[in-house]
Amino acid sequence: MERRMTLKTPLQNGSETITELVFQGPLKGRHMKGLPLALCYDHLLTIGGRMCGQPPSVMEELSGEDLATVLGVVTDFLPAGPRTGQ
């Protein structure tokens, strides 16, 4: 499963202009490797970078609007946890 995201604010990485991120799913162990079970914002950004093949230096430069979209995309790939009270 692949999910494409067009950046609202394109990024420059060396001589390359990045206008789109392509997330390769489904979520796999390699995307989660080395991360704790309780994920925070930084971990979701790391997973997003791993899923779309971009280094941290690119992911850290995302605009606020693009960052919010990336976090939503990554969250969509995460498995649902147990229901409250179950």
PyMOL Python script that loads the backbone (N, CA, C, O; Angstrom):
from pymol import cmd

cmd.read_pdbstr("""\
ATOM      1  N   MET A   1       0.846  -1.167   0.000  1.00  0.00           N
ATOM      2  CA  MET A   1       0.000   0.000   0.000  1.00  0.00           C
ATOM      3  C   MET A   1       0.898   1.238   0.000  1.00  0.00           C
ATOM      4  O   MET A   1       1.784   1.381   0.843  1.00  0.00           O
ATOM      5  N   GLU A   2       0.657   2.103  -0.935  1.00  0.00           N
ATOM      6  CA  GLU A   2       1.450   3.321  -1.082  1.00  0.00           C
ATOM      7  C   GLU A   2       0.532   4.519  -0.871  1.00  0.00           C
ATOM      8  O   GLU A   2      -0.622   4.516  -1.300  1.00  0.00           O
ATOM      9  N   ARG A   3       1.055   5.533  -0.210  1.00  0.00           N
ATOM     10  CA  ARG A   3       0.281   6.765  -0.029  1.00  0.00           C
ATOM     11  C   ARG A   3       1.155   7.951  -0.405  1.00  0.00           C
ATOM     12  O   ARG A   3       2.261   8.105   0.113  1.00  0.00           O
ATOM     13  N   ARG A   4       0.659   8.782  -1.302  1.00  0.00           N
ATOM     14  CA  ARG A   4       1.390   9.959  -1.774  1.00  0.00           C
ATOM     15  C   ARG A   4       0.857  11.217  -1.095  1.00  0.00           C
ATOM     16  O   ARG A   4      -0.340  11.361  -0.848  1.00  0.00           O
ATOM     17  N   MET A   5       1.786  12.118  -0.807  1.00  0.00           N
ATOM     18  CA  MET A   5       1.427  13.379  -0.180  1.00  0.00           C
ATOM     19  C   MET A   5       2.170  14.500  -0.890  1.00  0.00           C
ATOM     20  O   MET A   5       3.401  14.514  -0.907  1.00  0.00           O
ATOM     21  N   THR A   6       1.442  15.429  -1.468  1.00  0.00           N
ATOM     22  CA  THR A   6       2.053  16.596  -2.098  1.00  0.00           C
ATOM     23  C   THR A   6       2.316  17.632  -1.014  1.00  0.00           C
ATOM     24  O   THR A   6       1.415  17.984  -0.253  1.00  0.00           O
ATOM     25  N   LEU A   7       3.547  18.118  -0.946  1.00  0.00           N
ATOM     26  CA  LEU A   7       3.907  19.110   0.067  1.00  0.00           C
ATOM     27  C   LEU A   7       3.305  20.467  -0.281  1.00  0.00           C
ATOM     28  O   LEU A   7       3.346  20.891  -1.436  1.00  0.00           O
ATOM     29  N   LYS A   8       2.754  21.137   0.704  1.00  0.00           N
ATOM     30  CA  LYS A   8       2.255  22.507   0.523  1.00  0.00           C
ATOM     31  C   LYS A   8       3.426  23.463   0.354  1.00  0.00           C
ATOM     32  O   LYS A   8       3.348  24.449  -0.380  1.00  0.00           O
ATOM     33  N   THR A   9       4.530  23.145   1.060  1.00  0.00           N
ATOM     34  CA  THR A   9       5.750  23.943   0.979  1.00  0.00           C
ATOM     35  C   THR A   9       6.885  23.021   0.568  1.00  0.00           C
ATOM     36  O   THR A   9       7.412  22.286   1.403  1.00  0.00           O
ATOM     37  N   PRO A  10       7.279  23.043  -0.719  1.00  0.00           N
ATOM     38  CA  PRO A  10       8.374  22.175  -1.181  1.00  0.00           C
ATOM     39  C   PRO A  10       9.667  22.440  -0.408  1.00  0.00           C
ATOM     40  O   PRO A  10       9.895  23.541   0.093  1.00  0.00           O
ATOM     41  N   LEU A  11      10.502  21.412  -0.325  1.00  0.00           N
ATOM     42  CA  LEU A  11      11.767  21.479   0.408  1.00  0.00           C
ATOM     43  C   LEU A  11      12.941  21.340  -0.549  1.00  0.00           C
ATOM     44  O   LEU A  11      12.837  20.695  -1.592  1.00  0.00           O
ATOM     45  N   GLN A  12      14.041  21.945  -0.184  1.00  0.00           N
ATOM     46  CA  GLN A  12      15.281  21.800  -0.938  1.00  0.00           C
ATOM     47  C   GLN A  12      16.205  20.871  -0.158  1.00  0.00           C
ATOM     48  O   GLN A  12      16.446  21.083   1.030  1.00  0.00           O
ATOM     49  N   ASN A  13      16.719  19.846  -0.825  1.00  0.00           N
ATOM     50  CA  ASN A  13      17.683  18.926  -0.222  1.00  0.00           C
ATOM     51  C   ASN A  13      18.857  18.833  -1.181  1.00  0.00           C
ATOM     52  O   ASN A  13      18.832  18.050  -2.130  1.00  0.00           O
ATOM     53  N   GLY A  14      19.880  19.631  -0.933  1.00  0.00           N
ATOM     54  CA  GLY A  14      20.989  19.717  -1.885  1.00  0.00           C
ATOM     55  C   GLY A  14      20.472  20.347  -3.166  1.00  0.00           C
ATOM     56  O   GLY A  14      19.890  21.431  -3.137  1.00  0.00           O
ATOM     57  N   SER A  15      20.678  19.677  -4.283  1.00  0.00           N
ATOM     58  CA  SER A  15      20.201  20.200  -5.568  1.00  0.00           C
ATOM     59  C   SER A  15      18.792  19.705  -5.907  1.00  0.00           C
ATOM     60  O   SER A  15      18.229  20.090  -6.932  1.00  0.00           O
ATOM     61  N   GLU A  16      18.225  18.856  -5.049  1.00  0.00           N
ATOM     62  CA  GLU A  16      16.902  18.277  -5.301  1.00  0.00           C
ATOM     63  C   GLU A  16      15.804  19.088  -4.614  1.00  0.00           C
ATOM     64  O   GLU A  16      15.930  19.455  -3.446  1.00  0.00           O
ATOM     65  N   THR A  17      14.740  19.359  -5.342  1.00  0.00           N
ATOM     66  CA  THR A  17      13.556  19.975  -4.759  1.00  0.00           C
ATOM     67  C   THR A  17      12.541  18.869  -4.501  1.00  0.00           C
ATOM     68  O   THR A  17      12.155  18.138  -5.413  1.00  0.00           O
ATOM     69  N   ILE A  18      12.119  18.757  -3.256  1.00  0.00           N
ATOM     70  CA  ILE A  18      11.170  17.715  -2.864  1.00  0.00           C
ATOM     71  C   ILE A  18       9.778  18.331  -2.825  1.00  0.00           C
ATOM     72  O   ILE A  18       9.515  19.244  -2.042  1.00  0.00           O
ATOM     73  N   THR A  19       8.893  17.830  -3.670  1.00  0.00           N
ATOM     74  CA  THR A  19       7.527  18.340  -3.752  1.00  0.00           C
ATOM     75  C   THR A  19       6.498  17.324  -3.275  1.00  0.00           C
ATOM     76  O   THR A  19       5.325  17.650  -3.091  1.00  0.00           O
ATOM     77  N   GLU A  20       6.950  16.092  -3.077  1.00  0.00           N
ATOM     78  CA  GLU A  20       6.032  15.009  -2.733  1.00  0.00           C
ATOM     79  C   GLU A  20       6.745  13.989  -1.858  1.00  0.00           C
ATOM     80  O   GLU A  20       7.934  13.725  -2.038  1.00  0.00           O
ATOM     81  N   LEU A  21       6.019  13.426  -0.923  1.00  0.00           N
ATOM     82  CA  LEU A  21       6.514  12.309  -0.129  1.00  0.00           C
ATOM     83  C   LEU A  21       5.674  11.089  -0.488  1.00  0.00           C
ATOM     84  O   LEU A  21       4.452  11.178  -0.606  1.00  0.00           O
ATOM     85  N   VAL A  22       6.335   9.958  -0.660  1.00  0.00           N
ATOM     86  CA  VAL A  22       5.639   8.714  -0.995  1.00  0.00           C
ATOM     87  C   VAL A  22       5.894   7.721   0.130  1.00  0.00           C
ATOM     88  O   VAL A  22       7.015   7.243   0.304  1.00  0.00           O
ATOM     89  N   PHE A  23       4.866   7.420   0.879  1.00  0.00           N
ATOM     90  CA  PHE A  23       4.962   6.509   2.017  1.00  0.00           C
ATOM     91  C   PHE A  23       4.692   5.093   1.540  1.00  0.00           C
ATOM     92  O   PHE A  23       3.661   4.817   0.926  1.00  0.00           O
ATOM     93  N   GLN A  24       5.627   4.204   1.827  1.00  0.00           N
ATOM     94  CA  GLN A  24       5.501   2.802   1.443  1.00  0.00           C
ATOM     95  C   GLN A  24       4.965   2.013   2.628  1.00  0.00           C
ATOM     96  O   GLN A  24       5.625   1.901   3.661  1.00  0.00           O
ATOM     97  N   GLY A  25       3.786   1.477   2.475  1.00  0.00           N
ATOM     98  CA  GLY A  25       3.186   0.664   3.520  1.00  0.00           C
ATOM     99  C   GLY A  25       3.070  -0.761   3.042  1.00  0.00           C
ATOM    100  O   GLY A  25       3.334  -1.037   1.872  1.00  0.00           O
ATOM    101  N   PRO A  26       2.696  -1.646   3.882  1.00  0.00           N
ATOM    102  CA  PRO A  26       2.254  -1.422   5.245  1.00  0.00           C
ATOM    103  C   PRO A  26       3.429  -1.166   6.188  1.00  0.00           C
ATOM    104  O   PRO A  26       4.591  -1.361   5.831  1.00  0.00           O
ATOM    105  N   LEU A  27       3.097  -0.731   7.379  1.00  0.00           N
ATOM    106  CA  LEU A  27       4.095  -0.508   8.411  1.00  0.00           C
ATOM    107  C   LEU A  27       4.811  -1.818   8.712  1.00  0.00           C
ATOM    108  O   LEU A  27       4.173  -2.857   8.881  1.00  0.00           O
ATOM    109  N   LYS A  28       6.143  -1.763   8.778  1.00  0.00           N
ATOM    110  CA  LYS A  28       6.944  -2.969   9.032  1.00  0.00           C
ATOM    111  C   LYS A  28       7.874  -2.748  10.221  1.00  0.00           C
ATOM    112  O   LYS A  28       8.053  -1.630  10.704  1.00  0.00           O
ATOM    113  N   GLY A  29       8.449  -3.840  10.666  1.00  0.00           N
ATOM    114  CA  GLY A  29       9.369  -3.780  11.795  1.00  0.00           C
ATOM    115  C   GLY A  29      10.522  -2.825  11.563  1.00  0.00           C
ATOM    116  O   GLY A  29      10.963  -2.153  12.495  1.00  0.00           O
ATOM    117  N   ARG A  30      11.014  -2.753  10.346  1.00  0.00           N
ATOM    118  CA  ARG A  30      12.150  -1.861  10.055  1.00  0.00           C
ATOM    119  C   ARG A  30      11.787  -0.393  10.260  1.00  0.00           C
ATOM    120  O   ARG A  30      12.661   0.428  10.541  1.00  0.00           O
ATOM    121  N   HIS A  31      10.524  -0.063  10.122  1.00  0.00           N
ATOM    122  CA  HIS A  31      10.093   1.315  10.357  1.00  0.00           C
ATOM    123  C   HIS A  31      10.069   1.637  11.851  1.00  0.00           C
ATOM    124  O   HIS A  31      10.271   2.784  12.249  1.00  0.00           O
ATOM    125  N   MET A  32       9.822   0.618  12.672  1.00  0.00           N
ATOM    126  CA  MET A  32       9.670   0.796  14.115  1.00  0.00           C
ATOM    127  C   MET A  32      10.926   0.451  14.911  1.00  0.00           C
ATOM    128  O   MET A  32      10.997   0.715  16.111  1.00  0.00           O
ATOM    129  N   LYS A  33      11.904  -0.132  14.249  1.00  0.00           N
ATOM    130  CA  LYS A  33      13.104  -0.633  14.921  1.00  0.00           C
ATOM    131  C   LYS A  33      13.755   0.442  15.793  1.00  0.00           C
ATOM    132  O   LYS A  33      14.006   1.564  15.354  1.00  0.00           O
ATOM    133  N   GLY A  34      14.018   0.053  17.050  1.00  0.00           N
ATOM    134  CA  GLY A  34      14.716   0.932  17.981  1.00  0.00           C
ATOM    135  C   GLY A  34      13.835   1.956  18.670  1.00  0.00           C
ATOM    136  O   GLY A  34      14.333   2.765  19.454  1.00  0.00           O
ATOM    137  N   LEU A  35      12.536   1.942  18.398  1.00  0.00           N
ATOM    138  CA  LEU A  35      11.636   2.918  19.005  1.00  0.00           C
ATOM    139  C   LEU A  35      10.868   2.277  20.158  1.00  0.00           C
ATOM    140  O   LEU A  35      10.605   1.075  20.131  1.00  0.00           O
ATOM    141  N   PRO A  36      10.504   3.070  21.174  1.00  0.00           N
ATOM    142  CA  PRO A  36       9.750   2.516  22.303  1.00  0.00           C
ATOM    143  C   PRO A  36       8.298   2.242  21.908  1.00  0.00           C
ATOM    144  O   PRO A  36       7.826   2.724  20.878  1.00  0.00           O
ATOM    145  N   LEU A  37       7.606   1.477  22.723  1.00  0.00           N
ATOM    146  CA  LEU A  37       6.196   1.190  22.464  1.00  0.00           C
ATOM    147  C   LEU A  37       5.328   2.437  22.602  1.00  0.00           C
ATOM    148  O   LEU A  37       4.363   2.609  21.857  1.00  0.00           O
ATOM    149  N   ALA A  38       5.666   3.299  23.544  1.00  0.00           N
ATOM    150  CA  ALA A  38       4.926   4.549  23.723  1.00  0.00           C
ATOM    151  C   ALA A  38       5.545   5.597  22.797  1.00  0.00           C
ATOM    152  O   ALA A  38       6.626   6.119  23.069  1.00  0.00           O
ATOM    153  N   LEU A  39       4.854   5.893  21.714  1.00  0.00           N
ATOM    154  CA  LEU A  39       5.404   6.794  20.702  1.00  0.00           C
ATOM    155  C   LEU A  39       5.059   8.248  21.002  1.00  0.00           C
ATOM    156  O   LEU A  39       3.974   8.555  21.494  1.00  0.00           O
ATOM    157  N   CYS A  40       6.000   9.135  20.699  1.00  0.00           N
ATOM    158  CA  CYS A  40       5.765  10.566  20.818  1.00  0.00           C
ATOM    159  C   CYS A  40       5.955  11.203  19.437  1.00  0.00           C
ATOM    160  O   CYS A  40       6.235  10.512  18.456  1.00  0.00           O
ATOM    161  N   TYR A  41       5.803  12.493  19.378  1.00  0.00           N
ATOM    162  CA  TYR A  41       5.921  13.252  18.134  1.00  0.00           C
ATOM    163  C   TYR A  41       7.211  12.929  17.380  1.00  0.00           C
ATOM    164  O   TYR A  41       7.174  12.670  16.177  1.00  0.00           O
ATOM    165  N   ASP A  42       8.337  12.942  18.065  1.00  0.00           N
ATOM    166  CA  ASP A  42       9.638  12.678  17.442  1.00  0.00           C
ATOM    167  C   ASP A  42       9.679  11.285  16.816  1.00  0.00           C
ATOM    168  O   ASP A  42      10.237  11.108  15.733  1.00  0.00           O
ATOM    169  N   HIS A  43       9.101  10.314  17.483  1.00  0.00           N
ATOM    170  CA  HIS A  43       9.082   8.943  16.964  1.00  0.00           C
ATOM    171  C   HIS A  43       8.228   8.846  15.703  1.00  0.00           C
ATOM    172  O   HIS A  43       8.599   8.158  14.753  1.00  0.00           O
ATOM    173  N   LEU A  44       7.083   9.536  15.692  1.00  0.00           N
ATOM    174  CA  LEU A  44       6.219   9.517  14.507  1.00  0.00           C
ATOM    175  C   LEU A  44       6.922  10.153  13.314  1.00  0.00           C
ATOM    176  O   LEU A  44       6.770   9.693  12.182  1.00  0.00           O
ATOM    177  N   LEU A  45       7.689  11.206  13.566  1.00  0.00           N
ATOM    178  CA  LEU A  45       8.456  11.848  12.499  1.00  0.00           C
ATOM    179  C   LEU A  45       9.534  10.897  11.978  1.00  0.00           C
ATOM    180  O   LEU A  45       9.775  10.831  10.772  1.00  0.00           O
ATOM    181  N   THR A  46      10.178  10.167  12.877  1.00  0.00           N
ATOM    182  CA  THR A  46      11.180   9.170  12.486  1.00  0.00           C
ATOM    183  C   THR A  46      10.550   8.081  11.625  1.00  0.00           C
ATOM    184  O   THR A  46      11.098   7.714  10.586  1.00  0.00           O
ATOM    185  N   ILE A  47       9.404   7.567  12.055  1.00  0.00           N
ATOM    186  CA  ILE A  47       8.708   6.532  11.286  1.00  0.00           C
ATOM    187  C   ILE A  47       8.335   7.070   9.908  1.00  0.00           C
ATOM    188  O   ILE A  47       8.516   6.386   8.901  1.00  0.00           O
ATOM    189  N   GLY A  48       7.816   8.291   9.864  1.00  0.00           N
ATOM    190  CA  GLY A  48       7.445   8.896   8.586  1.00  0.00           C
ATOM    191  C   GLY A  48       8.621   8.980   7.634  1.00  0.00           C
ATOM    192  O   GLY A  48       8.495   8.652   6.455  1.00  0.00           O
ATOM    193  N   GLY A  49       9.763   9.419   8.140  1.00  0.00           N
ATOM    194  CA  GLY A  49      10.960   9.497   7.306  1.00  0.00           C
ATOM    195  C   GLY A  49      11.391   8.135   6.793  1.00  0.00           C
ATOM    196  O   GLY A  49      11.795   7.995   5.639  1.00  0.00           O
ATOM    197  N   ARG A  50      11.304   7.147   7.645  1.00  0.00           N
ATOM    198  CA  ARG A  50      11.678   5.790   7.235  1.00  0.00           C
ATOM    199  C   ARG A  50      10.712   5.250   6.182  1.00  0.00           C
ATOM    200  O   ARG A  50      11.123   4.558   5.250  1.00  0.00           O
ATOM    201  N   MET A  51       9.444   5.567   6.334  1.00  0.00           N
ATOM    202  CA  MET A  51       8.445   5.048   5.393  1.00  0.00           C
ATOM    203  C   MET A  51       8.521   5.711   4.021  1.00  0.00           C
ATOM    204  O   MET A  51       8.135   5.111   3.018  1.00  0.00           O
ATOM    205  N   CYS A  52       9.016   6.943   3.973  1.00  0.00           N
ATOM    206  CA  CYS A  52       9.099   7.619   2.674  1.00  0.00           C
ATOM    207  C   CYS A  52      10.542   7.771   2.194  1.00  0.00           C
ATOM    208  O   CYS A  52      10.791   8.413   1.173  1.00  0.00           O
ATOM    209  N   GLY A  53      11.493   7.184   2.923  1.00  0.00           N
ATOM    210  CA  GLY A  53      12.878   7.172   2.468  1.00  0.00           C
ATOM    211  C   GLY A  53      13.584   8.512   2.538  1.00  0.00           C
ATOM    212  O   GLY A  53      14.530   8.756   1.789  1.00  0.00           O
ATOM    213  N   GLN A  54      13.134   9.380   3.429  1.00  0.00           N
ATOM    214  CA  GLN A  54      13.765  10.692   3.571  1.00  0.00           C
ATOM    215  C   GLN A  54      14.566  10.746   4.876  1.00  0.00           C
ATOM    216  O   GLN A  54      14.138  10.197   5.891  1.00  0.00           O
ATOM    217  N   PRO A  55      15.718  11.404   4.849  1.00  0.00           N
ATOM    218  CA  PRO A  55      16.540  11.504   6.057  1.00  0.00           C
ATOM    219  C   PRO A  55      15.933  12.479   7.067  1.00  0.00           C
ATOM    220  O   PRO A  55      15.090  13.303   6.713  1.00  0.00           O
ATOM    221  N   PRO A  56      16.365  12.380   8.322  1.00  0.00           N
ATOM    222  CA  PRO A  56      15.867  13.309   9.340  1.00  0.00           C
ATOM    223  C   PRO A  56      16.046  14.773   8.949  1.00  0.00           C
ATOM    224  O   PRO A  56      15.199  15.604   9.279  1.00  0.00           O
ATOM    225  N   SER A  57      17.126  15.101   8.254  1.00  0.00           N
ATOM    226  CA  SER A  57      17.367  16.496   7.866  1.00  0.00           C
ATOM    227  C   SER A  57      16.253  17.046   6.983  1.00  0.00           C
ATOM    228  O   SER A  57      15.968  18.242   7.029  1.00  0.00           O
ATOM    229  N   VAL A  58      15.629  16.205   6.192  1.00  0.00           N
ATOM    230  CA  VAL A  58      14.495  16.635   5.362  1.00  0.00           C
ATOM    231  C   VAL A  58      13.228  16.717   6.211  1.00  0.00           C
ATOM    232  O   VAL A  58      12.503  17.710   6.154  1.00  0.00           O
ATOM    233  N   MET A  59      12.965  15.689   6.987  1.00  0.00           N
ATOM    234  CA  MET A  59      11.737  15.648   7.782  1.00  0.00           C
ATOM    235  C   MET A  59      11.679  16.798   8.787  1.00  0.00           C
ATOM    236  O   MET A  59      10.598  17.310   9.076  1.00  0.00           O
ATOM    237  N   GLU A  60      12.816  17.200   9.313  1.00  0.00           N
ATOM    238  CA  GLU A  60      12.870  18.275  10.304  1.00  0.00           C
ATOM    239  C   GLU A  60      12.591  19.644   9.698  1.00  0.00           C
ATOM    240  O   GLU A  60      12.343  20.598  10.434  1.00  0.00           O
ATOM    241  N   GLU A  61      12.625  19.761   8.385  1.00  0.00           N
ATOM    242  CA  GLU A  61      12.387  21.038   7.716  1.00  0.00           C
ATOM    243  C   GLU A  61      10.968  21.176   7.172  1.00  0.00           C
ATOM    244  O   GLU A  61      10.660  22.171   6.517  1.00  0.00           O
ATOM    245  N   LEU A  62      10.105  20.206   7.429  1.00  0.00           N
ATOM    246  CA  LEU A  62       8.722  20.293   6.962  1.00  0.00           C
ATOM    247  C   LEU A  62       8.020  21.503   7.567  1.00  0.00           C
ATOM    248  O   LEU A  62       8.247  21.847   8.727  1.00  0.00           O
ATOM    249  N   SER A  63       7.169  22.142   6.777  1.00  0.00           N
ATOM    250  CA  SER A  63       6.363  23.238   7.310  1.00  0.00           C
ATOM    251  C   SER A  63       5.379  22.668   8.335  1.00  0.00           C
ATOM    252  O   SER A  63       5.139  21.461   8.366  1.00  0.00           O
ATOM    253  N   GLY A  64       4.824  23.523   9.155  1.00  0.00           N
ATOM    254  CA  GLY A  64       3.869  23.064  10.160  1.00  0.00           C
ATOM    255  C   GLY A  64       2.684  22.338   9.548  1.00  0.00           C
ATOM    256  O   GLY A  64       2.244  21.312  10.066  1.00  0.00           O
ATOM    257  N   GLU A  65       2.166  22.869   8.442  1.00  0.00           N
ATOM    258  CA  GLU A  65       1.019  22.250   7.777  1.00  0.00           C
ATOM    259  C   GLU A  65       1.385  20.876   7.217  1.00  0.00           C
ATOM    260  O   GLU A  65       0.628  19.917   7.368  1.00  0.00           O
ATOM    261  N   ASP A  66       2.552  20.784   6.569  1.00  0.00           N
ATOM    262  CA  ASP A  66       2.995  19.501   6.021  1.00  0.00           C
ATOM    263  C   ASP A  66       3.307  18.512   7.138  1.00  0.00           C
ATOM    264  O   ASP A  66       3.024  17.320   7.013  1.00  0.00           O
ATOM    265  N   LEU A  67       3.883  18.999   8.217  1.00  0.00           N
ATOM    266  CA  LEU A  67       4.195  18.141   9.360  1.00  0.00           C
ATOM    267  C   LEU A  67       2.919  17.523   9.932  1.00  0.00           C
ATOM    268  O   LEU A  67       2.882  16.328  10.224  1.00  0.00           O
ATOM    269  N   ALA A  68       1.889  18.328  10.091  1.00  0.00           N
ATOM    270  CA  ALA A  68       0.627  17.811  10.618  1.00  0.00           C
ATOM    271  C   ALA A  68       0.065  16.721   9.704  1.00  0.00           C
ATOM    272  O   ALA A  68      -0.474  15.722  10.181  1.00  0.00           O
ATOM    273  N   THR A  69       0.192  16.915   8.396  1.00  0.00           N
ATOM    274  CA  THR A  69      -0.299  15.909   7.450  1.00  0.00           C
ATOM    275  C   THR A  69       0.517  14.629   7.552  1.00  0.00           C
ATOM    276  O   THR A  69      -0.043  13.533   7.538  1.00  0.00           O
ATOM    277  N   VAL A  70       1.846  14.760   7.656  1.00  0.00           N
ATOM    278  CA  VAL A  70       2.714  13.583   7.791  1.00  0.00           C
ATOM    279  C   VAL A  70       2.341  12.795   9.042  1.00  0.00           C
ATOM    280  O   VAL A  70       2.233  11.570   8.993  1.00  0.00           O
ATOM    281  N   LEU A  71       2.147  13.480  10.148  1.00  0.00           N
ATOM    282  CA  LEU A  71       1.796  12.789  11.392  1.00  0.00           C
ATOM    283  C   LEU A  71       0.473  12.042  11.241  1.00  0.00           C
ATOM    284  O   LEU A  71       0.315  10.942  11.772  1.00  0.00           O
ATOM    285  N   GLY A  72      -0.474  12.634  10.521  1.00  0.00           N
ATOM    286  CA  GLY A  72      -1.741  11.962  10.265  1.00  0.00           C
ATOM    287  C   GLY A  72      -1.575  10.727   9.398  1.00  0.00           C
ATOM    288  O   GLY A  72      -2.200   9.696   9.649  1.00  0.00           O
ATOM    289  N   VAL A  73      -0.729  10.830   8.372  1.00  0.00           N
ATOM    290  CA  VAL A  73      -0.474   9.690   7.487  1.00  0.00           C
ATOM    291  C   VAL A  73       0.154   8.547   8.278  1.00  0.00           C
ATOM    292  O   VAL A  73      -0.273   7.398   8.163  1.00  0.00           O
ATOM    293  N   VAL A  74       1.165   8.865   9.079  1.00  0.00           N
ATOM    294  CA  VAL A  74       1.841   7.832   9.872  1.00  0.00           C
ATOM    295  C   VAL A  74       0.855   7.184  10.838  1.00  0.00           C
ATOM    296  O   VAL A  74       0.839   5.961  10.981  1.00  0.00           O
ATOM    297  N   THR A  75       0.044   7.983  11.492  1.00  0.00           N
ATOM    298  CA  THR A  75      -0.941   7.455  12.432  1.00  0.00           C
ATOM    299  C   THR A  75      -1.914   6.506  11.734  1.00  0.00           C
ATOM    300  O   THR A  75      -2.332   5.503  12.312  1.00  0.00           O
ATOM    301  N   ASP A  76      -2.274   6.827  10.489  1.00  0.00           N
ATOM    302  CA  ASP A  76      -3.169   5.941   9.729  1.00  0.00           C
ATOM    303  C   ASP A  76      -2.548   4.565   9.495  1.00  0.00           C
ATOM    304  O   ASP A  76      -3.266   3.570   9.407  1.00  0.00           O
ATOM    305  N   PHE A  77      -1.224   4.504   9.396  1.00  0.00           N
ATOM    306  CA  PHE A  77      -0.542   3.231   9.168  1.00  0.00           C
ATOM    307  C   PHE A  77      -0.393   2.405  10.450  1.00  0.00           C
ATOM    308  O   PHE A  77      -0.211   1.190  10.382  1.00  0.00           O
ATOM    309  N   LEU A  78      -0.469   3.053  11.615  1.00  0.00           N
ATOM    310  CA  LEU A  78      -0.295   2.340  12.884  1.00  0.00           C
ATOM    311  C   LEU A  78      -1.487   1.427  13.147  1.00  0.00           C
ATOM    312  O   LEU A  78      -2.622   1.775  12.820  1.00  0.00           O
ATOM    313  N   PRO A  79      -1.233   0.259  13.736  1.00  0.00           N
ATOM    314  CA  PRO A  79      -2.353  -0.628  14.069  1.00  0.00           C
ATOM    315  C   PRO A  79      -3.192  -0.021  15.189  1.00  0.00           C
ATOM    316  O   PRO A  79      -2.683   0.712  16.037  1.00  0.00           O
ATOM    317  N   ALA A  80      -4.463  -0.335  15.179  1.00  0.00           N
ATOM    318  CA  ALA A  80      -5.351   0.145  16.237  1.00  0.00           C
ATOM    319  C   ALA A  80      -4.998  -0.564  17.536  1.00  0.00           C
ATOM    320  O   ALA A  80      -4.730  -1.765  17.543  1.00  0.00           O
ATOM    321  N   GLY A  81      -4.997   0.175  18.618  1.00  0.00           N
ATOM    322  CA  GLY A  81      -4.729  -0.408  19.926  1.00  0.00           C
ATOM    323  C   GLY A  81      -6.007  -0.987  20.510  1.00  0.00           C
ATOM    324  O   GLY A  81      -7.071  -0.918  19.894  1.00  0.00           O
ATOM    325  N   PRO A  82      -5.895  -1.554  21.698  1.00  0.00           N
ATOM    326  CA  PRO A  82      -7.100  -2.103  22.334  1.00  0.00           C
ATOM    327  C   PRO A  82      -8.075  -0.983  22.681  1.00  0.00           C
ATOM    328  O   PRO A  82      -7.660   0.139  22.972  1.00  0.00           O
ATOM    329  N   ARG A  83      -9.347  -1.283  22.651  1.00  0.00           N
ATOM    330  CA  ARG A  83     -10.355  -0.299  23.015  1.00  0.00           C
ATOM    331  C   ARG A  83     -10.262   0.012  24.501  1.00  0.00           C
ATOM    332  O   ARG A  83      -9.806  -0.815  25.291  1.00  0.00           O
ATOM    333  N   THR A  84     -10.688   1.187  24.867  1.00  0.00           N
ATOM    334  CA  THR A  84     -10.707   1.577  26.271  1.00  0.00           C
ATOM    335  C   THR A  84     -11.607   0.623  27.052  1.00  0.00           C
ATOM    336  O   THR A  84     -12.729   0.334  26.636  1.00  0.00           O
ATOM    337  N   GLY A  85     -11.111   0.145  28.169  1.00  0.00           N
ATOM    338  CA  GLY A  85     -11.882  -0.742  29.023  1.00  0.00           C
ATOM    339  C   GLY A  85     -11.899  -2.199  28.581  1.00  0.00           C
ATOM    340  O   GLY A  85     -12.628  -3.013  29.149  1.00  0.00           O
ATOM    341  N   GLN A  86     -11.118  -2.526  27.590  1.00  0.00           N
ATOM    342  CA  GLN A  86     -11.115  -3.906  27.085  1.00  0.00           C
ATOM    343  C   GLN A  86      -9.868  -4.625  27.549  1.00  0.00           C
ATOM    344  O   GLN A  86      -9.677  -5.798  27.229  1.00  0.00           O
TER     345      GLN A  86
END
""", "prot")
cmd.dss("prot")
cmd.show_as("cartoon", "prot")
cmd.util.cbc("prot")
cmd.orient("prot")
